[in-house]
Amino acid sequence: MKVAFGTDVLFDANLAARQGSQLSTMTRWYTPAEVLKMATADNAQLLALSDRRNPYPGKLGVVEVGALADLLLVNGDPIADIGLLADPGKNLTVIMKDGQIVKNQRLAK
């Protein structure tokens, strides 16, 4: 059985900022790698099942030409320490959304 990660905190800006912390609480039951897969590839497969109601028509959950991919470059290894995602301001070095770089601390150095 596949499990997807979901929450309703996206409707509250203060809670949405703590989404990374919520991912780390899932490690009580899953490995960090399983949690990250749930929140990315498995959620993409779930959205694809919603057919016409899918708000993201196109290929999700993969990094390949033509896919709708948002990418994060983490300063560290989230498989070894998923807690890194709890502080995105510090630990997300590069953020790409809709193919556009919206944060790039690597160039700021």
C-alpha positions as CSV (number, residue, x, y, z in Angstrom):
1,M,0.0,0.0,0.0
2,K,1.3,3.4,-0.9
3,V,1.0,6.2,1.6
4,A,1.0,9.9,0.6
5,F,1.9,12.9,2.7
6,G,-0.7,15.5,3.2
7,T,-1.8,18.3,5.5
8,D,-4.2,21.2,5.6
9,V,-1.5,23.6,7.0
10,L,-1.2,25.1,3.5
11,F,-4.2,27.2,4.3
12,D,-2.4,28.9,7.3
13,A,0.8,30.7,6.4
14,N,2.2,30.3,9.9
15,L,1.6,26.5,10.0
16,A,2.8,26.1,6.4
17,A,6.2,27.3,7.4
18,R,6.5,24.3,9.7
19,Q,5.8,21.7,7.0
20,G,9.4,20.5,7.0
21,S,9.1,19.8,10.8
22,Q,6.0,17.7,10.1
23,L,7.9,15.6,7.7
24,S,10.5,14.7,10.4
25,T,7.7,13.6,12.8
26,M,6.9,10.9,10.2
27,T,10.2,9.2,11.0
28,R,8.5,7.6,14.0
29,W,7.0,5.2,11.4
30,Y,9.1,5.5,8.3
31,T,12.7,6.0,7.2
32,P,13.6,9.5,6.0
33,A,13.9,8.1,2.5
34,E,10.4,6.7,2.6
35,V,9.0,10.0,4.0
36,L,10.7,12.0,1.2
37,K,9.3,9.6,-1.4
38,M,5.8,9.9,0.0
39,A,6.0,13.7,-0.1
40,T,7.3,13.8,-3.7
41,A,6.9,10.9,-6.1
42,D,4.0,9.2,-4.3
43,N,2.0,12.4,-4.0
44,A,2.6,13.0,-7.7
45,Q,1.2,9.6,-8.5
46,L,-1.8,10.3,-6.3
47,L,-2.5,13.6,-8.1
48,A,-2.3,11.8,-11.5
49,L,-5.1,9.5,-10.3
50,S,-7.4,12.5,-10.0
51,D,-7.6,12.8,-13.8
52,R,-9.4,16.1,-14.8
53,R,-9.3,17.4,-11.2
54,N,-5.5,17.2,-11.2
55,P,-4.3,20.8,-10.7
56,Y,-1.0,20.0,-12.3
57,P,-1.5,18.4,-15.7
58,G,1.7,16.9,-16.9
59,K,4.3,14.6,-15.5
60,L,5.1,15.0,-11.8
61,G,7.4,13.3,-9.3
62,V,10.3,12.8,-11.7
63,V,13.3,14.9,-12.9
64,E,13.3,14.6,-16.6
65,V,12.8,16.8,-19.7
66,G,9.2,18.0,-20.0
67,A,8.2,17.1,-16.4
68,L,6.8,19.7,-14.0
69,A,9.5,19.6,-11.4
70,D,10.2,21.9,-8.5
71,L,13.7,21.2,-7.2
72,L,15.3,21.8,-3.8
73,L,19.1,21.8,-3.1
74,V,19.6,21.0,0.5
75,N,22.7,22.0,2.4
76,G,23.2,18.5,3.9
77,D,21.8,15.0,3.5
78,P,18.1,14.9,4.3
79,I,18.3,11.1,4.2
80,A,20.7,11.2,7.1
81,D,19.0,14.1,8.8
82,I,15.5,14.9,7.6
83,G,15.4,17.6,10.3
84,L,17.3,19.8,7.8
85,L,14.0,20.5,6.2
86,A,12.6,22.0,9.4
87,D,14.7,25.2,8.7
88,P,14.2,25.9,5.0
89,G,15.6,29.4,5.2
90,K,18.9,28.1,6.4
91,N,19.1,24.6,4.7
92,L,17.5,25.0,1.3
93,T,20.3,26.5,-0.7
94,V,18.6,26.6,-4.1
95,I,14.8,26.5,-4.8
96,M,13.5,26.1,-8.3
97,K,9.8,26.5,-8.9
98,D,8.2,26.0,-12.3
99,G,11.6,25.9,-13.9
100,Q,12.7,29.3,-12.4
101,I,15.3,29.8,-9.7
102,V,13.5,31.6,-6.9
103,K,16.4,31.3,-4.3
104,N,20.0,30.7,-4.9
105,Q,22.3,31.1,-2.0
106,R,25.1,29.4,-3.9
107,L,25.6,32.5,-6.1
108,A,25.4,34.8,-3.1
109,K,28.7,33.5,-1.7
